[in-house]
Amino acid sequence: MDKEVQNCLLCERALQHTITWKTLFERNWSPVICERCEAKFEKAHYEKAGVTAIFLYNDVMKKILRQYKFSQDIVLAKIFRQALHERLSNCQETIVPIPMHPLKKKERTFAHIDELLCAAEIQYEHMLEKTTLETQVGKSQKQRQQVAPLFICHKKLSAKHYIVIDDIITTGTTIAHARKALLDAGAESVTAVVLIKG
């Protein structure tokens, strides 16, 4: 079979991999990071209260998230496309990304959750609106629980079941607010898939 050669997105080592029939017909993308870098990822095996996480938050994930979100290195979304595609491509629920406040999106230049889903070729719908520029970073769990609603849902819900997608979960406050907004708008069930468990 044909071989592709490119460099690891994280360490710049040359990648060499074979394109197989499975790659072509089962939607398996060619790797964009080397095996040495991928070995530093830790699977989360986390499923609790309707929330599933794919990876654990370690030093490698911290570095990738910082580079992806704050250095606008959008190509890094490709690192997670296979894992997200495998987890979400056969879901019957409506996929709802956690939104950014419009001013924050303008500042950052892209919506990072949307880009993750686009890279994984997952269809989604924007059902939520962020109500505040305030972030949860640096707040205690008690402070997070006391904040005003983070999201509103102005849309008429046509589906019954929804999956909220976020990049990282720490205390679960963001997911809880998103779930409540959708349930208040008429959803029957709301679960969540997050890329990383903090």
Backbone as CSV, one residue per row, in Angstrom:
resi,resn,N_x,N_y,N_z,CA_x,CA_y,CA_z,C_x,C_y,C_z
1,MET,0.845,-1.192,0.000,0.000,0.000,0.000,0.891,1.258,0.000
2,ASP,0.266,2.390,-0.347,1.007,3.653,-0.365,1.363,4.087,1.047
3,LYS,2.479,4.809,1.157,2.877,5.337,2.459,2.861,6.853,2.425
4,GLU,2.447,7.429,3.561,2.475,8.873,3.733,3.568,9.199,4.731
5,VAL,4.247,10.298,4.531,5.263,10.731,5.483,4.976,12.181,5.854
6,GLN,4.936,12.446,7.135,4.787,13.810,7.624,5.422,13.865,9.002
7,ASN,5.315,15.001,9.663,5.937,15.139,10.977,4.894,15.136,12.082
8,CYS,5.280,14.584,13.227,4.427,14.586,14.409,4.083,16.028,14.777
9,LEU,2.815,16.286,15.047,2.380,17.635,15.397,2.913,18.102,16.748
10,LEU,3.379,17.164,17.559,3.848,17.530,18.893,5.372,17.599,19.009
11,CYS,6.075,16.664,18.382,7.528,16.617,18.577,8.323,16.784,17.286
12,GLU,7.641,16.870,16.154,8.284,17.093,14.843,9.013,15.872,14.282
13,ARG,8.959,14.715,14.975,9.588,13.525,14.400,8.842,13.130,13.124
14,ALA,9.561,12.546,12.194,8.936,12.088,10.953,7.982,10.938,11.243
15,LEU,6.814,11.003,10.624,5.840,9.925,10.739,5.859,9.117,9.452
16,GLN,5.698,7.825,9.604,5.580,6.973,8.429,4.522,5.935,8.741
17,HIS,3.492,5.918,7.933,2.422,4.970,8.183,1.832,4.497,6.869
18,THR,1.193,3.359,6.932,0.635,2.740,5.737,-0.853,3.021,5.638
19,ILE,-1.299,3.405,4.456,-2.733,3.561,4.199,-3.283,2.185,3.830
20,THR,-4.231,1.695,4.613,-4.817,0.378,4.370,-6.257,0.531,3.903
21,TRP,-6.860,-0.609,3.523,-8.280,-0.581,3.145,-9.132,-0.154,4.336
22,LYS,-8.724,-0.530,5.543,-9.456,-0.117,6.741,-9.422,1.400,6.886
23,THR,-8.264,1.993,6.627,-8.139,3.443,6.681,-9.095,4.100,5.698
24,LEU,-9.217,3.514,4.515,-10.035,4.121,3.464,-11.528,3.958,3.701
25,PHE,-11.959,2.800,4.225,-13.384,2.504,4.275,-14.003,2.578,5.664
26,GLU,-13.217,2.571,6.722,-13.791,2.607,8.060,-13.565,3.938,8.759
27,ARG,-13.161,4.923,8.054,-12.905,6.259,8.580,-11.861,6.231,9.687
28,ASN,-10.730,5.626,9.377,-9.566,5.686,10.252,-8.581,6.661,9.633
29,TRP,-8.345,7.747,10.315,-7.400,8.733,9.790,-5.972,8.267,10.037
30,SER,-5.090,8.708,9.198,-3.677,8.466,9.437,-3.254,9.241,10.683
31,PRO,-2.385,8.674,11.503,-1.959,9.364,12.724,-1.267,10.693,12.412
32,VAL,-1.446,11.647,13.300,-0.770,12.943,13.150,0.244,13.168,14.264
33,ILE,0.332,12.207,15.186,1.373,12.244,16.216,2.065,10.888,16.235
34,CYS,3.299,10.880,16.720,4.073,9.640,16.734,3.658,8.745,17.901
35,GLU,4.079,7.505,17.845,3.723,6.546,18.886,4.297,6.953,20.243
36,ARG,5.465,7.570,20.226,6.086,7.987,21.490,5.250,9.058,22.182
37,CYS,4.738,10.010,21.409,3.882,11.058,21.988,2.535,10.487,22.408
38,GLU,1.978,9.624,21.569,0.671,9.043,21.889,0.732,8.194,23.151
39,ALA,1.870,7.578,23.408,2.033,6.737,24.601,1.925,7.556,25.887
40,LYS,2.094,8.879,25.793,1.990,9.744,26.973,0.547,10.105,27.310
41,PHE,-0.386,9.785,26.409,-1.801,10.016,26.680,-2.291,8.939,27.643
42,GLU,-3.113,9.346,28.605,-3.686,8.383,29.541,-5.191,8.307,29.313
43,LYS,-5.693,7.090,29.051,-7.134,6.908,28.877,-7.822,7.111,30.230
44,ALA,-8.984,7.726,30.208,-9.665,8.066,31.460,-10.478,6.916,32.021
45,HIS,-11.174,6.167,31.178,-12.088,5.125,31.648,-13.044,5.702,32.690
46,TYR,-13.532,6.906,32.408,-14.377,7.633,33.376,-15.802,7.712,32.860
47,GLU,-16.736,7.240,33.655,-18.153,7.376,33.338,-18.904,7.515,34.658
48,LYS,-19.455,8.700,34.868,-20.115,8.980,36.135,-21.202,10.027,35.937
49,ALA,-22.368,9.771,36.499,-23.485,10.720,36.465,-23.785,11.220,35.051
50,GLY,-23.728,10.294,34.082,-24.046,10.664,32.713,-22.952,11.386,31.974
51,VAL,-21.745,11.397,32.538,-20.606,12.065,31.891,-19.528,11.026,31.584
52,THR,-19.069,11.020,30.333,-17.982,10.141,29.914,-16.778,10.995,29.526
53,ALA,-15.603,10.617,30.009,-14.366,11.309,29.633,-13.456,10.330,28.907
54,ILE,-12.716,10.847,27.931,-11.885,9.983,27.097,-10.448,9.896,27.611
55,PHE,-9.852,11.049,27.973,-8.467,11.077,28.437,-8.368,11.725,29.811
56,LEU,-7.236,11.482,30.486,-6.945,12.135,31.756,-6.094,13.379,31.525
57,TYR,-6.210,14.323,32.447,-5.468,15.577,32.368,-4.086,15.379,32.975
58,ASN,-3.079,15.224,32.120,-1.708,15.125,32.603,-0.898,16.257,31.975
59,ASP,0.410,16.236,32.167,1.247,17.332,31.663,1.159,17.494,30.147
60,VAL,1.079,16.372,29.441,0.985,16.432,27.980,-0.322,17.089,27.554
61,MET,-1.430,16.671,28.178,-2.731,17.253,27.829,-2.781,18.737,28.187
62,LYS,-2.187,19.085,29.300,-2.142,20.493,29.706,-1.446,21.336,28.641
63,LYS,-0.327,20.842,28.144,0.430,21.559,27.122,-0.350,21.655,25.811
64,ILE,-0.983,20.547,25.404,-1.739,20.537,24.156,-2.920,21.495,24.229
65,LEU,-3.668,21.439,25.333,-4.833,22.319,25.470,-4.433,23.782,25.452
66,ARG,-3.352,24.109,26.147,-2.890,25.494,26.172,-2.511,25.952,24.769
67,GLN,-1.774,25.122,24.055,-1.343,25.481,22.706,-2.528,25.574,21.751
68,TYR,-3.460,24.662,21.896,-4.636,24.629,21.018,-5.556,25.825,21.250
69,LYS,-5.896,26.068,22.503,-6.894,27.089,22.817,-6.335,28.510,22.827
70,PHE,-5.147,28.693,23.380,-4.657,30.047,23.610,-3.602,30.503,22.604
71,SER,-3.001,29.539,21.890,-2.068,29.910,20.830,-2.699,29.744,19.449
72,GLN,-3.993,29.459,19.436,-4.771,29.306,18.204,-4.162,28.293,17.231
73,ASP,-3.625,27.212,17.780,-3.021,26.173,16.946,-4.101,25.155,16.581
74,ILE,-4.988,25.557,15.664,-6.207,24.796,15.364,-5.911,23.396,14.830
75,VAL,-4.788,23.236,14.153,-4.463,21.937,13.569,-4.384,20.839,14.630
76,LEU,-4.163,21.203,15.887,-4.070,20.207,16.962,-5.392,19.488,17.204
77,ALA,-6.484,20.019,16.698,-7.770,19.326,16.813,-7.705,17.943,16.162
78,LYS,-6.833,17.801,15.169,-6.702,16.523,14.468,-6.199,15.401,15.384
79,ILE,-5.493,15.774,16.441,-4.952,14.762,17.357,-6.067,13.923,17.964
80,PHE,-7.219,14.557,18.183,-8.302,13.889,18.908,-9.435,13.397,18.014
81,ARG,-9.296,13.587,16.688,-10.430,13.295,15.809,-10.822,11.825,15.811
82,GLN,-9.839,10.918,15.854,-10.184,9.492,15.823,-10.951,9.089,17.079
83,ALA,-10.464,9.518,18.241,-11.123,9.157,19.502,-12.538,9.720,19.572
84,LEU,-12.714,10.967,19.148,-14.050,11.569,19.169,-14.971,10.923,18.149
85,HIS,-14.445,10.629,16.980,-15.266,9.998,15.941,-15.753,8.620,16.397
86,GLU,-14.857,7.846,16.978,-15.226,6.513,17.453,-16.273,6.581,18.559
87,ARG,-16.176,7.603,19.395,-17.120,7.719,20.513,-18.475,8.278,20.093
88,LEU,-18.513,9.137,19.069,-19.737,9.881,18.777,-20.405,9.582,17.439
89,SER,-19.700,8.953,16.519,-20.228,8.846,15.155,-21.506,8.024,15.052
90,ASN,-21.714,7.085,15.944,-22.916,6.249,15.877,-24.004,6.662,16.862
91,CYS,-23.816,7.799,17.510,-24.813,8.261,18.484,-26.080,8.725,17.777
92,GLN,-27.205,8.408,18.357,-28.496,8.857,17.835,-28.909,10.195,18.436
93,GLU,-28.291,10.579,19.535,-28.628,11.834,20.201,-28.127,13.033,19.407
94,THR,-28.717,14.189,19.661,-28.240,15.432,19.060,-27.002,15.900,19.812
95,ILE,-25.946,16.197,19.082,-24.678,16.632,19.674,-24.708,18.144,19.863
96,VAL,-24.425,18.592,21.098,-24.476,20.017,21.435,-23.135,20.450,22.031
97,PRO,-22.357,21.245,21.312,-21.086,21.722,21.885,-21.325,22.805,22.933
98,ILE,-20.491,22.820,23.957,-20.504,23.937,24.900,-20.074,25.183,24.116
99,PRO,-20.895,26.235,24.164,-20.579,27.414,23.348,-19.617,28.372,24.046
100,MET,-19.042,29.248,23.245,-18.240,30.347,23.770,-19.091,31.606,23.740
101,HIS,-18.814,32.523,24.642,-19.438,33.841,24.560,-18.917,34.506,23.283
102,PRO,-19.777,35.224,22.540,-19.348,35.851,21.280,-18.097,36.714,21.406
103,LEU,-17.967,37.444,22.505,-16.782,38.290,22.680,-15.528,37.447,22.898
104,LYS,-15.672,36.358,23.621,-14.537,35.450,23.840,-14.133,34.766,22.533
105,LYS,-15.133,34.410,21.735,-14.841,33.789,20.435,-14.104,34.766,19.523
106,LYS,-14.523,36.024,19.556,-13.854,37.035,18.739,-12.401,37.207,19.173
107,GLU,-12.185,37.165,20.476,-10.830,37.317,21.022,-9.945,36.128,20.659
108,ARG,-10.516,34.930,20.748,-9.727,33.718,20.507,-9.659,33.358,19.017
109,THR,-10.580,33.860,18.242,-10.685,33.701,16.783,-11.338,32.402,16.311
110,PHE,-11.584,31.463,17.208,-12.277,30.240,16.802,-12.935,29.592,18.011
111,ALA,-13.964,28.786,17.749,-14.651,28.043,18.803,-13.998,26.669,18.913
112,HIS,-13.273,26.437,19.978,-12.425,25.246,20.058,-13.215,23.931,20.096
113,ILE,-14.389,23.920,20.710,-15.184,22.684,20.735,-15.715,22.380,19.337
114,ASP,-16.187,23.414,18.648,-16.669,23.236,17.272,-15.573,22.649,16.387
115,GLU,-14.359,23.155,16.525,-13.256,22.681,15.689,-12.909,21.221,15.981
116,LEU,-13.000,20.821,17.238,-12.770,19.419,17.585,-13.782,18.522,16.886
117,LEU,-15.055,18.934,16.909,-16.112,18.142,16.285,-15.993,18.142,14.765
118,CYS,-15.632,19.273,14.198,-15.434,19.342,12.741,-14.303,18.428,12.294
119,ALA,-13.212,18.434,13.042,-12.073,17.574,12.706,-12.470,16.099,12.733
120,ALA,-13.382,15.749,13.661,-13.838,14.365,13.808,-15.018,14.036,12.897
121,GLU,-15.437,15.018,12.085,-16.569,14.850,11.173,-17.842,14.440,11.912
122,ILE,-18.094,15.128,13.015,-19.292,14.903,13.817,-20.243,16.079,13.618
123,GLN,-21.473,15.794,13.215,-22.469,16.849,13.062,-22.947,17.301,14.429
124,TYR,-23.211,18.588,14.562,-23.655,19.137,15.836,-24.616,20.283,15.608
125,GLU,-25.306,20.664,16.683,-26.223,21.799,16.634,-25.933,22.715,17.813
126,HIS,-25.926,24.017,17.544,-25.783,24.980,18.633,-27.152,25.226,19.247
127,MET,-27.343,24.724,20.460,-28.614,24.882,21.159,-28.502,25.843,22.343
128,LEU,-27.272,26.102,22.778,-27.048,26.896,23.988,-26.367,28.215,23.660
129,GLU,-26.622,29.202,24.510,-25.920,30.482,24.431,-25.265,30.751,25.769
130,LYS,-24.015,31.194,25.729,-23.287,31.533,26.954,-23.781,32.884,27.454
131,THR,-24.094,32.962,28.735,-24.693,34.179,29.286,-23.681,35.152,29.861
132,THR,-22.439,34.688,30.077,-21.463,35.529,30.763,-20.056,35.283,30.228
133,LEU,-19.210,36.290,30.359,-17.794,36.136,30.010,-17.005,35.489,31.140
134,GLU,-17.621,35.401,32.288,-16.952,34.854,33.466,-16.552,33.402,33.235
135,THR,-15.345,33.047,33.669,-14.881,31.667,33.538,-14.898,30.993,34.906
136,GLN,-14.799,29.666,34.875,-14.799,28.886,36.116,-13.381,28.621,36.620
137,VAL,-12.389,28.994,35.822,-10.991,28.735,36.178,-10.622,29.465,37.466
138,GLY,-10.010,28.741,38.390,-9.537,29.349,39.623,-10.573,29.429,40.732
139,LYS,-11.820,29.043,40.437,-12.863,29.094,41.471,-12.923,27.782,42.228
140,SER,-13.297,27.891,43.498,-13.502,26.689,44.298,-14.803,26.022,43.858
141,GLN,-14.984,24.785,44.278,-16.217,24.083,43.906,-17.440,24.816,44.464
142,LYS,-17.336,25.346,45.659,-18.451,26.078,46.253,-18.761,27.343,45.449
143,GLN,-17.723,28.068,45.048,-17.923,29.270,44.237,-18.559,28.931,42.899
144,ARG,-18.152,27.819,42.300,-18.711,27.406,41.015,-20.186,27.072,41.149
145,GLN,-20.548,26.456,42.258,-21.939,26.065,42.457,-22.853,27.258,42.694
146,GLN,-22.281,28.376,43.094,-23.086,29.547,43.435,-23.251,30.532,42.274
147,VAL,-22.648,30.250,41.122,-22.739,31.194,40.013,-24.131,31.173,39.392
148,ALA,-24.496,32.284,38.763,-25.754,32.367,38.030,-25.703,31.416,36.835
149,PRO,-26.854,31.092,36.249,-26.853,30.175,35.095,-25.873,30.615,34.009
150,LEU,-25.076,29.666,33.543,-24.057,29.967,32.542,-24.612,29.942,31.125
151,PHE,-25.749,29.251,30.924,-26.287,29.075,29.578,-27.802,29.268,29.552
152,ILE,-28.278,29.639,28.382,-29.711,29.653,28.131,-29.952,28.937,26.810
153,CYS,-31.153,28.404,26.664,-31.549,27.735,25.431,-32.810,28.415,24.920
154,HIS,-32.670,29.180,23.831,-33.811,29.886,23.260,-34.507,29.076,22.178
155,LYS,-33.905,27.977,21.771,-34.436,27.230,20.636,-35.502,26.238,21.079
156,LYS,-36.411,25.973,20.153,-37.398,24.934,20.392,-36.730,23.592,20.115
157,LEU,-36.758,22.717,21.093,-36.054,21.453,20.945,-36.878,20.473,20.121
158,SER,-36.278,19.989,19.039,-36.980,19.045,18.165,-36.634,17.602,18.510
159,ALA,-35.526,17.403,19.165,-35.120,16.054,19.568,-35.414,15.856,21.058
160,LYS,-35.266,14.637,21.519,-35.535,14.329,22.924,-34.254,14.123,23.723
161,HIS,-33.228,13.638,23.044,-32.009,13.246,23.753,-30.806,14.003,23.187
162,TYR,-29.959,14.472,24.106,-28.843,15.338,23.726,-27.556,14.881,24.404
163,ILE,-26.441,15.110,23.707,-25.122,14.882,24.299,-24.363,16.203,24.240
164,VAL,-23.986,16.704,25.397,-23.200,17.932,25.495,-21.718,17.569,25.370
165,ILE,-20.978,18.369,24.610,-19.552,18.103,24.387,-18.731,19.261,24.946
166,ASP,-17.718,18.931,25.752,-16.798,19.941,26.262,-15.370,19.395,26.192
167,ASP,-14.405,20.284,26.377,-13.012,19.840,26.279,-12.500,19.238,27.578
168,ILE,-12.907,19.806,28.717,-12.367,19.322,29.993,-13.411,19.474,31.097
169,ILE,-13.415,18.533,32.021,-14.301,18.604,33.176,-13.458,18.575,34.438
170,THR,-13.768,19.473,35.359,-13.090,19.471,36.662,-14.138,19.174,37.745
171,THR,-14.938,20.178,38.102,-15.982,19.937,39.109,-17.305,19.505,38.482
172,GLY,-17.474,19.733,37.186,-18.727,19.364,36.520,-19.751,20.484,36.466
173,THR,-19.384,21.681,36.937,-20.334,22.798,36.981,-20.818,23.199,35.596
174,THR,-19.906,23.323,34.638,-20.281,23.735,33.282,-21.270,22.748,32.676
175,ILE,-20.980,21.466,32.792,-21.869,20.436,32.256,-23.227,20.492,32.952
176,ALA,-23.226,20.667,34.257,-24.491,20.725,35.011,-25.357,21.895,34.545
177,HIS,-24.734,23.051,34.299,-25.488,24.219,33.829,-26.037,23.984,32.418
178,ALA,-25.237,23.387,31.563,-25.690,23.095,30.202,-26.843,22.097,30.223
179,ARG,-26.700,21.072,31.039,-27.757,20.055,31.157,-29.059,20.678,31.638
180,LYS,-28.968,21.522,32.652,-30.176,22.157,33.191,-30.867,23.035,32.148
181,ALA,-30.079,23.780,31.380,-30.660,24.654,30.355,-31.426,23.835,29.313
182,LEU,-30.876,22.701,28.918,-31.538,21.860,27.927,-32.759,21.157,28.506
183,LEU,-32.650,20.673,29.728,-33.802,20.031,30.379,-34.933,21.029,30.590
184,ASP,-34.587,22.254,30.989,-35.605,23.292,31.183,-36.297,23.651,29.874
185,ALA,-35.571,23.456,28.749,-36.137,23.775,27.435,-36.944,22.609,26.849
186,GLY,-36.980,21.485,27.574,-37.822,20.382,27.126,-37.123,19.090,26.772
187,ALA,-35.812,19.031,26.918,-35.106,17.779,26.634,-35.529,16.703,27.634
188,GLU,-35.564,15.462,27.170,-35.899,14.354,28.063,-34.662,13.825,28.776
189,SER,-33.541,13.820,28.066,-32.304,13.358,28.691,-31.122,14.117,28.116
190,VAL,-30.137,14.347,28.971,-28.918,15.035,28.556,-27.725,14.331,29.207
191,THR,-26.855,13.799,28.382,-25.604,13.225,28.876,-24.460,14.105,28.360
192,ALA,-23.243,13.722,28.656,-22.109,14.536,28.231,-20.908,13.658,27.904
193,VAL,-20.140,14.112,26.920,-18.849,13.517,26.601,-17.820,14.618,26.650
194,VAL,-16.782,14.425,27.436,-15.712,15.419,27.523,-14.413,14.775,27.061
195,LEU,-13.578,15.561,26.467,-12.315,15.051,25.959,-11.382,14.643,27.093
196,ILE,-11.341,15.469,28.154,-10.351,15.277,29.212,-10.987,15.396,30.594
197,LYS,-10.638,14.478,31.482,-11.060,14.529,32.888,-9.966,15.192,33.697
198,GLY,-10.265,16.378,34.269,-9.303,17.112,35.068,-9.154,16.547,36.463
